[in-house]
Amino acid sequence: MNQLRYEKIFSLPMLGSASAACVVPQYKELPVTRPETILGKREVEVELQRRCVRHGEYLSVNDSAARGDFVQIDFIGYLNGQPFDDGKIEDFDLQLGSNTFVAGFEEQIMGRSAGESFEISVTFPEEYPAEELRGQECVFAITLHEVRHFTVPAPSDEIARKEGYADLAEMTEAVRQQRIRLHRNKEDEKLEGELLEQVIASAQAVISQPLMEFTVERLKKQLQQQLATSKTTMEKYLSRNHLTESELEEQLRQRASKAITKQLVVDGITEQEGLEPTDHEIETAMEEYLKASPRVRQKSPQLKALMRERLSCLKVGKFLLEHAVEG
């Protein structure tokens, strides 16, 4: 067991500073029950098949050609019954659906089989590079020599060895353990969040009036910005959620109290247990955030503070679970 007493001075823009403090009766040795990890019936099978896809290849088949297949064709193009320049090609490899040719060409090959000879008709676009073909309807005489379909091998010892395992049994067990770890990681993330919420709920916080008013006002502005973005008025928002202005005010105060208490708890445990995110961790988190958020184009002090806050929450959650007691 471990009690936390923590006080923090907040710097408020244009309002100076304000303080808040909290007492957490316990944040170590919290009781936790881990759920039994159960794999779905087909999880291992699907993952094995995904690995086999890496070793698939295009093989000649007797089936009719479909989108994605490769075909080998000869063709001659005719304009007004006469072959046109550069309109004859032999043994050409074409992937159907690749849009290599003008619209309609590849689609009319789909459904055909190797050994067939047939004609198709297409109209060239007005912006086609060859001036004499622009907007013209042309006929193509096609001979389809081969259809190659992407074929995925079944799981086998041979595939397992290509993947770096002794045999299929070893690869299957490795995949099973991998899926179990993925499930447990998700379960741990959920437990970490639940434990942090439990600690926040148990905390006794004393929040100064200026800090409370500042936080409530900030939440109001955030809500107003969200409503403006969605082109919704405050009146409509209140009506839709069956709220009065005073009830909304009370909701915002409760949210502000929880947000401040959460920050006190996270900052307090972070300081007490030496969990402060490193500069490298913060920098990496900012880079990942920028990659995932195209609208945010550069790093800023605000983004750095946000990443520090997120990392601190994650570290505190992991700490709580590591020091919890299964019961």
C-alpha positions as CSV (number, residue, x, y, z in Angstrom):
1,M,0.0,0.0,0.0
2,N,1.1,3.5,-0.6
3,Q,-0.5,6.9,0.1
4,L,0.1,9.9,-2.1
5,R,-0.1,13.6,-1.1
6,Y,0.6,16.0,-3.9
7,E,0.2,19.7,-4.5
8,K,0.7,21.6,-7.7
9,I,0.9,25.2,-8.7
10,F,-0.8,25.9,-12.0
11,S,0.2,28.9,-14.2
12,L,-3.0,30.5,-15.6
13,P,-2.7,32.8,-18.6
14,M,-3.5,36.4,-17.5
15,L,-4.7,35.2,-14.1
16,G,-1.4,34.4,-12.4
17,S,-1.1,31.2,-10.5
18,A,-3.5,28.9,-8.7
19,S,-3.0,25.8,-6.6
20,A,-4.6,22.4,-6.2
21,A,-3.8,19.4,-4.1
22,C,-4.9,15.8,-3.7
23,V,-4.6,12.9,-1.4
24,V,-4.7,9.3,-2.8
25,P,-5.2,6.7,-0.1
26,Q,-3.7,3.9,-2.1
27,Y,-2.3,3.3,-5.6
28,K,-0.1,0.2,-5.1
29,E,-1.4,-3.3,-4.5
30,L,-4.7,-2.6,-5.9
31,P,-6.8,-5.7,-6.5
32,V,-7.1,-6.8,-10.1
33,T,-8.6,-9.8,-11.9
34,R,-7.1,-10.7,-15.2
35,P,-9.6,-12.3,-17.7
36,E,-8.8,-15.6,-19.3
37,T,-7.3,-15.2,-22.7
38,I,-9.4,-17.0,-25.3
39,L,-8.4,-17.2,-28.9
40,G,-11.1,-17.1,-31.6
41,K,-11.6,-20.3,-33.4
42,R,-10.1,-19.2,-36.7
43,E,-7.5,-16.7,-35.5
44,V,-4.5,-19.0,-35.8
45,E,-5.7,-20.3,-39.1
46,V,-6.2,-16.8,-40.6
47,E,-2.7,-15.7,-39.5
48,L,-1.1,-18.9,-41.0
49,Q,-2.9,-18.2,-44.2
50,R,-1.7,-14.5,-44.2
51,R,1.9,-15.8,-43.9
52,C,1.3,-18.2,-46.8
53,V,0.2,-15.2,-49.0
54,R,3.7,-13.9,-48.8
55,H,4.8,-17.0,-50.7
56,G,2.0,-17.0,-53.3
57,E,2.8,-16.7,-57.0
58,Y,1.1,-16.3,-60.3
59,L,0.5,-19.7,-61.9
60,S,-1.1,-20.7,-65.2
61,V,-4.7,-21.8,-64.8
62,N,-7.5,-23.1,-67.0
63,D,-10.1,-20.8,-65.4
64,S,-11.5,-17.7,-67.1
65,A,-9.6,-14.5,-66.6
66,A,-10.7,-12.3,-63.7
67,R,-9.7,-8.9,-62.3
68,G,-6.1,-9.1,-60.8
69,D,-5.1,-12.0,-63.1
70,F,-2.2,-11.7,-65.5
71,V,-2.9,-12.6,-69.1
72,Q,-0.6,-13.1,-72.1
73,I,-2.2,-11.8,-75.3
74,D,-1.5,-10.9,-79.0
75,F,-3.6,-8.1,-80.4
76,I,-4.1,-6.0,-83.5
77,G,-6.0,-2.7,-83.5
78,Y,-8.1,-1.6,-86.4
79,L,-9.5,1.9,-87.2
80,N,-12.1,1.9,-90.0
81,G,-11.2,-1.7,-90.9
82,Q,-7.5,-0.9,-91.3
83,P,-4.6,-1.7,-88.9
84,F,-3.3,1.5,-87.2
85,D,0.3,2.3,-86.4
86,D,1.7,0.8,-83.2
87,G,-1.5,-1.2,-82.8
88,K,0.0,-4.6,-83.0
89,I,1.7,-6.4,-80.1
90,E,2.5,-10.0,-79.5
91,D,3.0,-12.0,-76.2
92,F,2.1,-9.0,-74.1
93,D,1.7,-9.5,-70.3
94,L,-1.2,-7.5,-68.9
95,Q,-2.7,-7.5,-65.4
96,L,-6.4,-7.1,-65.7
97,G,-7.6,-4.1,-63.7
98,S,-4.3,-2.3,-63.9
99,N,-5.8,0.3,-66.3
100,T,-2.8,0.0,-68.6
101,F,-5.1,0.4,-71.7
102,V,-8.0,2.6,-72.5
103,A,-11.2,2.2,-70.6
104,G,-13.1,-1.0,-71.6
105,F,-10.2,-2.9,-73.0
106,E,-9.2,-4.9,-70.0
107,E,-12.8,-5.4,-68.8
108,Q,-13.7,-7.1,-72.1
109,I,-11.0,-9.7,-71.6
110,M,-12.3,-10.7,-68.2
111,G,-14.3,-13.9,-68.4
112,R,-12.3,-15.2,-71.4
113,S,-10.2,-18.3,-71.2
114,A,-6.7,-19.3,-72.6
115,G,-6.9,-20.3,-76.2
116,E,-9.7,-18.0,-77.2
117,S,-9.6,-15.5,-80.1
118,F,-12.1,-12.7,-80.1
119,E,-12.7,-9.1,-81.0
120,I,-13.5,-6.2,-78.7
121,S,-14.5,-2.5,-79.4
122,V,-13.2,0.5,-77.5
123,T,-13.5,4.3,-77.9
124,F,-10.3,6.3,-77.4
125,P,-10.6,9.4,-75.2
126,E,-10.5,12.9,-76.7
127,E,-7.2,13.6,-75.0
128,Y,-5.4,10.5,-76.2
129,P,-1.8,11.3,-77.3
130,A,-2.1,9.8,-80.8
131,E,-4.2,12.5,-82.6
132,E,-5.6,10.1,-85.2
133,L,-7.2,7.9,-82.5
134,R,-8.8,10.7,-80.4
135,G,-12.5,10.0,-79.9
136,Q,-12.3,7.1,-82.4
137,E,-14.0,3.8,-82.0
138,C,-11.5,1.0,-82.7
139,V,-11.7,-2.8,-82.9
140,F,-9.1,-5.1,-81.4
141,A,-8.5,-8.7,-82.6
142,I,-7.2,-10.5,-79.5
143,T,-5.7,-14.0,-79.0
144,L,-5.5,-15.0,-75.3
145,H,-2.6,-17.4,-74.8
146,E,-2.4,-17.7,-71.0
147,V,-4.2,-16.8,-67.8
148,R,-2.1,-16.6,-64.6
149,H,-3.9,-16.4,-61.3
150,F,-2.3,-15.5,-57.9
151,T,-2.2,-18.8,-56.1
152,V,-1.6,-19.1,-52.4
153,P,0.0,-22.3,-51.1
154,A,-1.5,-24.2,-48.2
155,P,0.3,-24.1,-44.8
156,S,3.0,-26.7,-44.9
157,D,6.5,-27.6,-43.5
158,E,8.0,-26.0,-46.6
159,I,6.3,-22.7,-46.0
160,A,7.2,-22.9,-42.3
161,R,10.9,-23.3,-43.2
162,K,10.7,-20.3,-45.5
163,E,9.3,-18.4,-42.5
164,G,12.2,-19.5,-40.4
165,Y,10.7,-22.4,-38.4
166,A,11.6,-26.0,-38.2
167,D,8.2,-27.2,-39.4
168,L,4.5,-26.4,-39.5
169,A,3.9,-27.4,-36.0
170,E,6.5,-25.0,-34.7
171,M,5.2,-22.2,-36.8
172,T,1.6,-22.9,-35.7
173,E,2.6,-22.7,-32.0
174,A,4.6,-19.5,-32.6
175,V,1.5,-17.9,-34.2
176,R,-0.7,-19.1,-31.4
177,Q,1.6,-17.5,-28.8
178,Q,1.8,-14.3,-30.8
179,R,-2.0,-14.0,-30.9
180,I,-2.2,-14.7,-27.1
181,R,0.3,-11.9,-26.5
182,L,-1.7,-9.5,-28.7
183,H,-4.9,-10.3,-26.7
184,R,-3.1,-9.9,-23.4
185,N,-1.6,-6.6,-24.4
186,K,-5.2,-5.3,-25.2
187,E,-6.4,-6.8,-21.9
188,D,-3.6,-5.0,-20.1
189,E,-4.4,-1.7,-21.7
190,K,-8.0,-2.0,-20.5
191,L,-6.9,-2.9,-17.0
192,E,-4.4,-0.1,-16.9
193,G,-7.2,2.4,-17.8
194,E,-9.5,0.9,-15.2
195,L,-7.0,1.1,-12.5
196,L,-6.1,4.7,-13.2
197,E,-9.9,5.5,-13.2
198,Q,-10.1,3.7,-9.8
199,V,-7.3,5.8,-8.3
200,I,-8.7,9.0,-9.7
201,A,-12.1,8.2,-8.2
202,S,-10.5,7.5,-4.8
203,A,-8.5,10.8,-4.7
204,Q,-9.6,13.6,-2.5
205,A,-8.8,16.8,-4.3
206,V,-8.9,20.5,-3.1
207,I,-9.1,22.8,-6.1
208,S,-8.8,26.6,-5.8
209,Q,-11.6,28.6,-7.2
210,P,-9.6,30.5,-9.9
211,L,-8.3,27.1,-11.2
212,M,-11.8,25.7,-11.3
213,E,-13.3,28.7,-13.1
214,F,-10.4,28.8,-15.6
215,T,-10.9,25.1,-16.4
216,V,-14.7,25.4,-16.7
217,E,-14.3,28.4,-19.1
218,R,-11.8,26.5,-21.2
219,L,-14.2,23.5,-21.5
220,K,-16.9,26.0,-22.5
221,K,-14.8,27.4,-25.3
222,Q,-13.9,23.9,-26.5
223,L,-17.6,23.0,-26.7
224,Q,-18.4,26.2,-28.5
225,Q,-15.7,25.5,-31.1
226,Q,-17.0,22.0,-31.6
227,L,-20.5,23.3,-32.1
228,A,-19.3,26.0,-34.5
229,T,-17.4,23.3,-36.5
230,S,-20.6,21.2,-36.8
231,K,-22.7,24.3,-37.4
232,T,-24.9,23.7,-34.4
233,T,-26.0,26.4,-32.0
234,M,-25.8,26.1,-28.2
235,E,-29.6,26.2,-28.0
236,K,-29.9,23.1,-30.3
237,Y,-27.2,21.3,-28.3
238,L,-29.0,21.9,-25.0
239,S,-32.3,20.8,-26.6
240,R,-30.9,17.7,-28.1
241,N,-29.3,16.6,-24.8
242,H,-32.3,17.7,-22.7
243,L,-30.2,20.1,-20.7
244,T,-30.7,23.5,-19.1
245,E,-27.9,26.1,-19.0
246,S,-27.5,25.4,-15.3
247,E,-27.3,21.7,-15.8
248,L,-24.7,22.1,-18.5
249,E,-22.7,24.3,-16.2
250,E,-22.8,21.6,-13.5
251,Q,-21.7,19.0,-16.1
252,L,-18.7,21.2,-17.1
253,R,-17.8,21.7,-13.4
254,Q,-17.8,17.9,-12.8
255,R,-15.7,17.4,-15.9
256,A,-13.3,20.1,-14.8
257,S,-13.0,18.6,-11.4
258,K,-12.2,15.2,-12.8
259,A,-9.7,16.6,-15.3
260,I,-7.8,18.5,-12.7
261,T,-7.9,15.5,-10.3
262,K,-6.6,13.3,-13.0
263,Q,-3.7,15.6,-13.7
264,L,-2.8,15.8,-10.0
265,V,-2.9,12.0,-9.7
266,V,-0.8,11.4,-12.8
267,D,1.7,14.1,-12.0
268,G,1.9,13.0,-8.4
269,I,2.6,9.4,-9.1
270,T,4.9,10.3,-12.0
271,E,7.0,12.4,-9.6
272,Q,6.8,10.0,-6.7
273,E,7.9,6.9,-8.8
274,G,10.2,8.6,-11.2
275,L,8.1,7.9,-14.3
276,E,8.8,11.2,-16.2
277,P,8.9,10.6,-20.0
278,T,12.3,11.1,-21.5
279,D,13.0,13.8,-24.2
280,H,13.6,10.9,-26.6
281,E,10.2,9.4,-25.8
282,I,8.4,12.7,-26.2
283,E,10.2,13.4,-29.5
284,T,9.3,10.0,-30.9
285,A,5.7,10.5,-29.8
286,M,5.5,13.9,-31.5
287,E,6.9,12.4,-34.8
288,E,4.3,9.6,-34.8
289,Y,1.5,12.0,-34.0
290,L,2.5,14.3,-36.9
291,K,2.6,11.3,-39.3
292,A,-0.9,10.2,-38.2
293,S,-2.3,13.8,-38.2
294,P,-1.7,15.5,-41.6
295,R,-3.5,18.6,-40.5
296,V,-0.9,19.2,-37.8
297,R,2.2,20.1,-39.7
298,Q,4.8,21.0,-37.1
299,K,5.9,20.5,-33.6
300,S,5.0,23.1,-31.0
301,P,5.2,23.6,-27.2
302,Q,1.5,22.7,-27.0
303,L,2.0,19.4,-28.9
304,K,5.0,18.6,-26.7
305,A,2.9,19.2,-23.6
306,L,0.2,17.0,-25.0
307,M,2.6,14.1,-25.7
308,R,4.2,14.4,-22.3
309,E,0.7,14.2,-20.7
310,R,-0.3,11.1,-22.8
311,L,3.0,9.3,-22.1
312,S,2.7,10.0,-18.4
313,C,-0.8,8.6,-18.3
314,L,0.4,5.4,-20.1
315,K,3.4,5.0,-17.8
316,V,1.3,5.5,-14.7
317,G,-1.3,3.0,-15.9
318,K,1.5,0.4,-16.6
319,F,2.9,1.1,-13.1
320,L,-0.4,0.6,-11.4
321,L,-0.9,-2.8,-13.2
322,E,2.7,-3.9,-12.5
323,H,2.1,-3.2,-8.8
324,A,-1.5,-4.5,-8.6
325,V,-2.4,-7.8,-6.8
326,E,-4.3,-10.4,-8.6
327,G,-7.3,-11.6,-6.6
